[in-house]
Amino acid sequence: MPSSNEGGEGNPPMKDIPVDWEALEDAFENNAPEVHSYLHLATGEVLRVVDGIADPEMHARIAADTTYMRIDPVSSREQYRWMERFIPMVDEPDLRQRLTEAIDGKGAFRRFKDVLMSFGPDRERWFAFRSERLRVFMEAWLAAHALRPVAREVFPSSEDKPAPETTPISQDQLSGRRGGTAESLRQQLRELIESLGARDLEKVTAFAEFVKARRAARSAARGSSPAAAPETPESPEPDSSESDDEPTPSSRKRPAVL
């Protein structure tokens, strides 16, 4: 992987890396204590290691490998602030009130998401709002580690893709899964759908729309300039002590951050 020789006096040279933005965004937003994410410095691939699922020896191998860098996710506290800042931007008073109530206390993230599930336009605005802030954190983190994101190469087929100097560990290998093509996964989904009733199908459809809107918002955020984000992020320190299942301070109970 080529690296740039640019760099100020005393600063390391910038290294070009073909970042998988969607996978990196997933890693930055997931701060569950049992989840550990690593960026491969040559391929730009992101590996997710889940305690209790991944082979501990494989995890130790990844952690000790200098071609992988541990990803520091955005803390729950910072992501909670994003919800606080988004709510005043909602036009509908009733929805604003419901979201304000949703983020008060334990399970705030899940309740906030559940409320937005029924409000398509506001849900998409939230995805775009959150993706913009995640992009700011990701770019700051990459710059802090002297990594410069470049476009990923697209190859017509796997045969055309050049072999890396060292074979990176795949996510399927890490989790013990057999890889599947998109078509085989669609077929598996069709078979599952055939066994579901109307109520469950409604839930599956709502979740599929949720995922589709989230992907669209991510694509839009990647196409916009992160410099346009309204605030400068704090240093994205991991905060594994907080998760969606633990109490989250509301804006009324937590003192203002100066």
N, C-alpha and C positions, 0 to 999 in steps of 0.2 A: 504494500500500500504506500503510495507516494506521500511524502510529507513536505510541508512548506518550510523553507529556511527562515521565514519571517519570524520576528520576535524581538521585543525590546531588549535592551541591555539587562542581562541577568534573568531574563525570562526564557523558558524553554521554547523551542520552535513549535509552531502549530502543526498538528498531525491531521491530515484529511481522513474522514471516516464516513462511509456510506450509511448514514443512520436510517434505521427503520422507525420512522416517527410514530406510527401507530403503536408499535410494540413498546417503544420507549415511553409513550404517554401512559400506557397501561401500567408500566413499572413505576412511574412517578406518582400515580394516583393511588396505588395500592400500598398502604403502610401497615398492613396486618403483620403482627410480630412473627407469624409462622411463614411468611413469604419473603424470599430473598431474591433479588433480581441482579443480573450481571450483564454488562455490555461487552461483546467481543470486539476488541480494538482493531481487528483487521476486517471483519465482515460486516460489522454494524448490527449483527443479530443480537437479540435480547433473550437471555435464558431466565426462566422463572423456576426457582427451587422452592418447593413447599415441604416444610418439615412433616414427617410422618408419611409422605408419599415418595419423595425422591430417595435414592440410595444415599445414605450418609457418607459413604466412601467417595461417591461421585461428587457430592457437594464439597467435601474437603479438597478433592482434586481441583475443582473449579476455583475455590477460594484461594488456593495456593498458586494458581496459574497466572502469570503476569500478563497474559493476553486477554484476561478478563478483568473488568473493573466493576466493583460493587456500586450499584446505583442507590443513591440516597433519595427516598421518596419524599414528597411534600407532606408535612405533618398534618395530622387531623385538625389541629388548632388553626392552621393557615387555611385549610380547605373549608373549615367552618366559617371563617371570616368571609370567604367568597360567597357563601350562601347569604350571610348578613348583608353584603354589599349588593347582591342581586335583587333582593326582595323589594327595596324602594324603586327599582326600575320597572316593576310589574305595574301595568296600567289598571287592571281590574282590582278594585278595593277588596272584594270578597276573597279573591285568590291571595292578595297580599296578606290578609289576616290569617288565612289558613296556613300559609307558608311560615308566617311568624310563629304561630302556635306549634307548627310541626318541628321547628328547630329547638324547641325548649325542652331540654332534658335528654334522658337516655334514648338512643335510637334515632337521633335527629336526622342523620343522613338518610336512613331508610324511609322515614316518614316524609321527608322533603321530596325524595324521589317518587314515592307513591302518590303524593298530591299532584305532582306535575304530570304523571302518567295520563291523566284525563284532559290535559290542556296542551294540545299539540304545538301551537305556535310558541307559547311560553316555554315549553319543554325544549324546543329547538333553540330558542334564544339562550336558555340556560346552558345548553351544551356548547354553543358558540362562545359564550362568556367564559365558561370554565376552560375550554380548550385554549383560548387566548392566553389565559393566565398560566396554564400548564406549559405552554410554548415558551413563555418568558422564563420560567424556572428552568426548563430543559436547556435553553440556549445559554443561560447564565452558568449552569452546571458544566456544560460542555466547554465553555470558554475558560472556566476556572481550572479545568484539567487539560488545557491546551489542545482541545479537540475541535476541529472545524468541520461541520457537517457538509457533505457534498451529495450530489444526486446519486441514487442507487442505479446501477446498470440493469437494464432489462434484457434478458436473453430469450430468444424464441423457444428454446427447449433446454432441458437440463443438460443435454449432451454438449451444448454450445458454451456452457458455463465453465470457465477455467477452474481447475482444481486448486484449492488454497495450499499454501506452503505446509500448513499443519491442519489436519481435519478437525474442525470445531465440533463440540458435543451438540447434538440436536436436542430439541425439546422432547421429541418422541423417545429418544434414547434415554433421556434423563428420567422421564416419567414411566418408562417401560411400556409405552403405547406403540402400536403399529400405525405407521402413517397412513392417511387416507386421502384420496383425491376429493375435490369439491363435489364431483358427481356422486361418488360413493356415499359421502356424507349427506347429500340431498336425498338419496335413496333411503338411507337409514332414517332420516327425518320423516319421510313420507310413510314409512312403515310404522313409526311411532304415532304419527297423527291418526292413522287408521284405527288405533285402539283407544282414542280419546273421545270423551263425550263433548257436548256442546259447551258446557261451562268451562272445561279445561281448554278447549280450542280457542275460546274467547281470550283466555289468559295468555296462551301461546301467541296468538295474533297480536295482542297488545305489546307483549315483550319483543316480538320481531319488529314491530313498528318502532319501538323504543331503540333497539339496536341500530336500525336503519337510519333513524334521525341522528343518533349519536355519530355514526360514521360520516354522514353528510356534514355535520357540524365540524368534525375534525378536518375533513377535506377543505372546508371553507377557511378554517383557521390556519391551515398550512399554506393557503394561498394568499393570506394577508400578511402585512408587515407586523412583526411582534413589537416593533418600536412604538406602535400606536396604542399599546396597552396603557391604561391610565395610571397605574402605579408601579413602582419599582419593588420587586420582591425582596423579602429578607433572605438571608442565606438559608437554603432549603435543608434544614437539619432533620434527620429522621426522628420521629416521635412515636416509638413503638408502644408507649404506655397508653395511647389512646386509640380506640377503634370505634366502629359504628355500634358495637354492642356495649360500650361503656358510657357512663354519663358524659355528656358534652355540655360545657357551660353555655348558658344563653347570654345574649347581649345585656340582659338586665342584671345577671349575677357576676359577670366577669368584668374586672376593671378595664378601662380603655388602655390600649397599648400605645405607648408614646413613641 
